[in-house]
Amino acid sequence: MTLGHLATAAETHLDDLQADMEAGSRQVDHIQQAGAKIRDALCEQQFEQAPLMRSLVKRVAELRACVRQQQETMRALRHDIRRMRALADR
């Protein structure tokens, strides 16, 4: 297997990772919207369900951090693939 084939395979995996990240980002948006609805409901119910909301907010923050980390990993992978292609073209 040549360096070019490896770079192509890595690019394919990177595209898959990007698609998964975009799906995760959409889920974060959905969870945020759901969280806003829950927050509004909690205000109306005098915060009887506050522990549930805290748990949801914590999970959203954790998911956001995970998506940010995946984005950084994707940037690093793209950079490495560019370097590999440059080496293969020499």
MOURVEN-V28023 format. One record per pair of residues at least 4 apart in sequence whose C-alpha atoms are under 7 Angstrom apart, sorted by the first residue. I is the first residue (numbers start at 1). GAP is how many residues later the second one is. Records with the same first field share a line. If there is no record, write none. Layout:
BEGIN
I: GAP, GAP
END
This chain:
BEGIN
1: 4
2: 4
3: 4, 85
4: 4, 81, 84
5: 4
6: 4
7: 4, 74, 77, 78
8: 4
9: 4
10: 4
11: 4
12: 4
13: 4
14: 4, 60
15: 4
16: 4
17: 4
18: 4
19: 4
20: 4
21: 4, 46, 49
22: 4
23: 4
24: 4, 43
25: 4, 42
26: 4
27: 4
28: 4, 32, 36
29: 4
30: 4
31: 4, 29
32: 4
33: 4
34: 4
35: 4
36: 4
37: 4
38: 4
39: 4, 14
40: 4
41: 4
42: 4, 5, 6, 7, 8
43: 4
49: 4
50: 4
51: 4
52: 4
53: 4
54: 4
55: 4
56: 4
57: 4
58: 4
59: 4
60: 4
61: 4
62: 4
63: 4
64: 4
65: 4
66: 4
67: 4
68: 4
69: 4
70: 4
71: 4
72: 4
73: 4
74: 4
75: 4
76: 4
77: 4
78: 4
79: 4
80: 4
81: 4
82: 4
83: 4
84: 4
85: 4
86: 4
END
